[in-house]
Amino acid sequence: MSGNPIPLSSPDIGEDDIRAVTDVLKSGRLSLGPQLQAFEAAMAAYTGAKYAVAVSSGTSALHLCIRALGIGEGDEVITTPFSFIASANCMLFEKAVPRFVDIEPATFCIDPAKIEQAITKKTKAILAVDVFGYLADWETLGSIAKKHGIALIEDSCESLGSARGGRMAGTFGDCGTFAFYPNKQMTTGEGGMIVTNREDIAVSARRERNQGRDPENAWLEHKSLGFNYRLSDIQCALGISQLKRMPEFIHKRRQIAEWYKEELEPLNEHIRPAPVQNGVDISWFVYVAHLTARHGQKARDALLAHLRAHGIGCNNYFPPLHLQPLYRTQGHGEGDFPVTEKIAERTVALPFSSRLSRAEVASVCRIVKDGILRL
Ligand SMILES: *Cc1c(COP(=O)(O)O)cnc(C)c1O
């Protein structure tokens, strides 16, 4: 091992963040208090959405969106196989069926041109994902959804702060979801948020995150089935503090992405820097480089092993969902989504966080180079 280990991601927690949390602890209001309201108001203002509903995770945010849209047993939702598992599992929670559609190679997001052939009488929604912070083609997805009278859900758990034409990620569909796990652009430890302009979705999500209680219900009066998907005031205080720092985080993440691009460019025959998406102001969730066509999955896995052996955090974002054991049992297998499979074989997610230094980026890329020379 040469030098200090560099983790794949790390949260950026400052003194102000710590003070915000200790202030709540001293206040005695630890849940459903003023921090919750303030965090929701701040997130609505940041994204430009009318309503924001804080929940316990990005996964619970997705689940409550599925329920708010009345999607249930046997209903189909069109979605992408190139994602984190939660974007498809949220349908299985309600016995609905994910109908996977392959991705566009340029953006890694769902390919709008392949959606209409997957729409059936049972299709209730399109759930697309802003992969790695790149934006899906929401404008086209929106017109397809409208034409077929189905809902559009935005899994923006990787794209908080990304924007196109001044419009923020999360606000393109009927509802959008964010996540605040420690590897995201900002964190609350665990946490999530739903943003929407639809009052019915906001009301449903507020009720169901809190055991099926409407605000006018007494504490032990439950109007409908619900969950405990609440986000504590401790986490909301951290969220408010982190959200204030988003411009700083985005600025640093863009700088670090630039450094990676410069450092990786000389290795262009073997590995390509993460692509830049035209017309998108990206907030960069992760930095995913791609081996070129001359290398396959074996080479990629060998490179990941080499990086790990040298203390460099890295990963194969994303193994295709349809090839996960859970989805293979639903009849999926190799060859179903060739674009996804071809891209997924060659991805190399490199260490990425707002705390990375130029020297660390250079050191990661030296070890990448060394690993490539051994392929
Ligand atoms: C992080 C993430 C989620 C939600 O994750 P949680 O761990 O439940 O907060 C959902 N979808 C995608 C694409 C993600 O990256």
The ligand as a MOL file (V3000), in Angstrom:
LIG
                    3D

  0  0  0     0  0            999 V3000
M  V30 BEGIN CTAB
M  V30 COUNTS 15 15 0 0 0
M  V30 BEGIN ATOM
M  V30 1 C -29.2610 6.3680 -2.6810 0
M  V30 2 C -30.3210 5.9900 -3.6310 0
M  V30 3 C -31.6340 5.7060 -3.2010 0
M  V30 4 C -32.1080 5.7370 -1.7730 0
M  V30 5 O -31.2480 5.2950 -0.8390 0
M  V30 6 P -31.4750 5.2270 0.7310 0
M  V30 7 O -30.2730 4.4930 1.1680 0
M  V30 8 O -32.7390 4.4810 0.9930 0
M  V30 9 O -31.5590 6.6040 1.2840 0
M  V30 10 C -32.5810 5.4430 -4.1820 0
M  V30 11 N -32.2690 5.4220 -5.4770 0
M  V30 12 C -31.0270 5.6780 -5.9220 0
M  V30 13 C -30.7740 5.6800 -7.3970 0
M  V30 14 C -30.0010 5.9450 -5.0080 0
M  V30 15 O -28.7570 6.1740 -5.4550 0
M  V30 END ATOM
M  V30 BEGIN BOND
M  V30 1 1 1 2
M  V30 2 1 2 3
M  V30 3 2 2 14
M  V30 4 1 3 4
M  V30 5 2 3 10
M  V30 6 1 4 5
M  V30 7 1 5 6
M  V30 8 2 6 7
M  V30 9 1 6 8
M  V30 10 1 6 9
M  V30 11 1 10 11
M  V30 12 2 11 12
M  V30 13 1 12 13
M  V30 14 1 12 14
M  V30 15 1 14 15
M  V30 END BOND
M  V30 END CTAB
M  END
